[in-house]
Amino acid sequence: MIPYPKINPDIITIGPFHVRWYGIMYVLGFLSGYFLIQKQKRSKEIGLQGQLVQELVFYLAVGLIVGARLGYLLFYQYLSFPYYLRNPLEILALWHGGMSFHGGLMGSVVAGWWFCRRKKMPFWAVADSVIVTAPVGLGLGRLGNFINGELFGRPTQLPWAMVFPGGGPVPRHPSQLYEALAEGLVLFILLWYLRKKRFRDGMMVPMFLVFYGSFRFFLEFFREPDPQLGFVLGPFSMGQVLCAGMVGAGVLIAVLLRATQKR
């Protein structure tokens, strides 16, 4: 067993003001996206540079945060809707935790579509440039989860198991690190390489959906299900159900894009 490194989630605390590692990971993820979007050939071809990228990242950040919070309430807290109806301000209480990747993805798609419509930019080309940078932020986010000691894994006796502060005395999988590696580093290397291939605009999106959905679906077997839900469909967690939907959506988008190309 490896001791869990008890890193203070707060970098700076001044009265009620907290600067947390988790928030810094979000900032670093958006900064990396800002620079990586501009390095791509397709971005340069469509003029996605400088001020336009700054605006795009702002749209995406707002869409991600709003979507992630609403997605968490919809997918993971639907049993607590009466509580949120009685306490609507809790919907905005991001500092209490509770963000959903799948909700954040949908929020980002809506925000990106609105940006492209306002700026008259080709949606699928912009989406390709953005989506290949997403794994960097995802990997950093999982590191933030690890520092917070949240979203830990299921019990195990493997030699690299850890005892998490919120997980009782039982050694568990450091599933946040598994996800940071697979959904972050591995997925980024894979998509960054594939982006150079001659695919039609939009094809990087279904590739992301299929690869991320498959990686996450598998790794969810090592992650402790959310305590308020447990398993929602036989042996599968809510995360796995949503990831199966992602894979299906990715396949459908790829088929539609190929059908459009043949016309």
C-alpha positions in Angstrom: 0.0 0.0 0.0 1.2 3.5 -0.8 0.4 6.4 1.7 -2.0 8.9 0.3 -0.1 12.2 -0.1 -2.2 14.6 2.0 -1.9 17.8 -0.1 -3.8 20.8 1.2 -6.5 21.4 -1.4 -6.2 25.2 -0.6 -3.2 27.0 -2.0 -4.0 30.3 -0.4 -6.7 31.1 2.2 -7.4 34.7 3.1 -10.6 34.9 5.3 -13.5 33.5 3.2 -11.4 33.6 0.0 -9.8 30.3 -1.1 -7.6 29.6 -4.0 -7.8 25.8 -4.5 -5.7 23.4 -6.6 -8.9 22.2 -8.3 -9.7 25.7 -9.6 -6.1 26.2 -10.7 -6.4 23.0 -12.8 -9.4 24.4 -14.6 -7.4 27.6 -15.3 -4.4 25.6 -16.6 -6.7 23.5 -18.8 -8.2 26.6 -20.5 -4.8 28.2 -20.9 -3.4 25.0 -22.5 -6.4 25.0 -24.8 -5.8 28.6 -25.8 -2.3 27.9 -26.9 -2.8 24.4 -28.4 -5.8 25.6 -30.5 -3.6 28.2 -32.2 -0.8 25.8 -33.0 -3.0 23.7 -35.3 -2.8 24.1 -39.1 -6.6 23.9 -39.5 -7.1 26.7 -36.9 -4.7 28.9 -38.9 -6.5 28.1 -42.1 -9.9 29.3 -40.8 -8.4 32.3 -38.9 -9.0 30.9 -35.4 -6.2 32.9 -33.8 -5.5 35.6 -31.2 -8.6 37.6 -30.1 -11.0 35.0 -31.6 -9.5 32.2 -29.6 -9.7 34.3 -26.4 -13.4 34.8 -27.0 -13.9 31.2 -27.9 -12.2 30.0 -24.7 -14.4 32.4 -22.7 -17.5 31.0 -24.3 -16.4 27.5 -23.6 -15.5 28.2 -20.0 -18.9 29.6 -19.3 -20.6 26.8 -21.1 -18.5 24.1 -19.4 -19.1 25.5 -15.8 -22.8 26.0 -16.3 -23.3 22.7 -18.1 -21.2 20.8 -15.6 -23.2 22.1 -12.6 -26.6 21.5 -14.2 -25.5 18.1 -15.5 -24.4 17.1 -12.0 -27.8 18.0 -10.6 -29.6 16.3 -13.5 -27.6 13.1 -13.7 -26.4 12.6 -10.2 -28.8 14.5 -7.9 -32.1 13.9 -9.5 -33.3 12.2 -6.3 -32.7 15.4 -4.4 -34.7 17.7 -6.7 -37.1 18.7 -3.9 -34.2 19.9 -1.8 -32.9 22.1 -4.7 -36.4 23.5 -5.4 -36.6 24.5 -1.7 -33.0 25.9 -1.8 -32.5 27.3 -5.3 -29.3 29.1 -4.3 -27.7 25.7 -3.7 -27.8 25.3 -7.5 -25.2 28.0 -7.7 -23.0 26.7 -4.8 -20.1 25.4 -6.9 -17.9 25.6 -3.8 -19.9 22.7 -2.3 -18.7 20.5 -5.1 -20.6 18.7 -7.8 -19.6 19.0 -11.4 -20.4 16.5 -14.2 -18.1 16.0 -17.2 -20.9 14.9 -19.4 -22.9 18.0 -18.5 -19.8 20.2 -19.1 -19.3 18.7 -22.5 -22.9 19.4 -23.5 -22.6 23.0 -22.2 -19.4 23.5 -24.1 -20.9 22.2 -27.3 -23.8 24.7 -27.0 -21.5 27.6 -26.2 -19.2 26.6 -29.1 -22.1 26.5 -31.5 -23.3 29.9 -30.4 -19.8 31.3 -30.8 -19.5 29.9 -34.3 -22.9 31.3 -35.2 -22.1 34.8 -33.9 -18.7 34.9 -35.5 -19.7 33.0 -38.7 -17.1 30.4 -38.2 -17.3 26.8 -39.5 -18.6 24.8 -36.5 -17.1 21.4 -37.3 -13.6 22.8 -38.1 -13.6 24.8 -34.8 -14.9 21.8 -32.9 -12.0 19.7 -34.3 -9.4 22.2 -33.1 -10.9 22.4 -29.7 -11.7 18.8 -29.0 -8.1 17.6 -29.5 -7.0 19.9 -26.6 -9.7 18.8 -24.2 -7.8 15.8 -22.7 -5.2 18.2 -21.2 -7.9 19.8 -19.1 -9.4 16.4 -18.3 -6.2 15.0 -17.1 -5.5 18.1 -14.9 -9.0 17.9 -13.5 -8.5 14.3 -12.4 -5.3 15.4 -10.6 -7.4 18.0 -8.9 -9.9 15.3 -7.8 -6.9 13.3 -6.5 -5.7 16.3 -4.4 -9.2 16.8 -3.1 -9.4 13.1 -2.1 -12.6 12.7 -4.0 -14.0 10.3 -6.6 -11.7 7.6 -5.3 -11.7 4.0 -6.4 -13.2 0.7 -5.1 -11.5 -1.4 -2.4 -8.4 -3.4 -3.5 -5.4 -5.1 -2.1 -3.1 -4.1 -5.0 0.3 -2.8 -3.8 -0.4 0.7 -5.1 -3.7 1.0 -3.2 -4.2 4.1 -1.0 -6.4 4.9 2.0 -8.3 8.1 1.1 -9.5 10.4 4.0 -13.1 10.2 2.9 -13.1 6.5 2.0 -12.7 4.9 5.4 -9.9 2.7 6.5 -10.1 0.5 3.4 -7.3 0.6 0.8 -8.7 1.7 -2.6 -7.7 2.1 -6.2 -6.3 5.6 -6.9 -8.8 5.7 -9.8 -8.3 9.5 -10.3 -4.7 8.8 -11.4 -5.9 6.0 -13.7 -8.2 8.5 -15.4 -5.7 11.3 -15.5 -3.4 8.9 -17.4 -5.9 7.4 -19.8 -8.4 10.2 -20.4 -5.6 12.8 -20.1 -2.2 11.9 -21.4 -3.0 8.8 -23.5 -6.1 10.4 -25.1 -4.2 13.6 -25.9 -1.3 11.9 -27.6 -3.8 9.8 -29.6 -5.9 12.7 -30.8 -3.0 15.0 -31.3 -1.5 12.4 -33.7 -4.7 11.7 -35.5 -5.5 15.3 -36.1 -2.7 15.3 -38.8 -4.6 12.7 -40.9 -6.8 13.7 -43.8 -10.2 13.5 -42.2 -13.1 15.7 -43.2 -14.0 18.5 -40.7 -15.8 17.2 -37.7 -14.3 13.7 -37.6 -12.1 14.4 -34.5 -15.3 14.9 -32.5 -16.7 11.4 -32.8 -13.1 10.0 -32.3 -13.0 11.9 -29.0 -16.5 10.7 -28.0 -15.7 7.0 -28.8 -12.2 6.9 -27.3 -13.1 8.9 -24.1 -16.3 7.0 -23.6 -14.6 3.7 -24.0 -11.7 4.6 -21.7 -14.0 6.0 -19.0 -16.5 3.1 -19.3 -13.7 0.6 -18.5 -12.1 2.7 -15.7 -15.4 3.1 -14.0 -15.1 -0.5 -12.9 -12.3 0.6 -10.6 -14.1 3.7 -9.3 -16.5 3.8 -6.4 -20.0 4.6 -7.6 -21.5 7.8 -6.4 -22.9 7.0 -2.9 -26.3 8.8 -3.5 -26.9 6.6 -6.6 -24.8 3.4 -6.4 -25.3 1.2 -9.5 -28.1 2.4 -11.7 -28.3 -0.3 -14.4 -27.3 -3.8 -13.2 -23.5 -3.6 -12.5 -23.1 -0.3 -14.2 -22.8 3.2 -12.7 -24.3 6.4 -14.0 -20.9 7.3 -15.5 -20.9 4.1 -17.5 -24.4 4.7 -18.7 -23.5 8.2 -19.9 -20.3 7.0 -21.5 -22.2 4.3 -23.4 -24.3 7.1 -24.7 -21.2 9.0 -25.7 -19.9 6.1 -27.7 -23.2 5.7 -29.5 -23.4 9.4 -30.2 -19.8 9.3 -31.6 -20.6 6.5 -34.0 -23.8 8.2 -35.1 -22.0 11.5 -35.8 -19.3 9.7 -37.7 -21.9 7.9 -39.9 -23.7 11.2 -40.6 -20.5 13.0 -41.5 -19.4 10.3 -43.9 -22.9 10.2 -45.5 -22.7 14.0 -46.0 -19.3 13.6 -47.5 -20.5 11.1 -50.1 -23.2 13.5 -51.4 
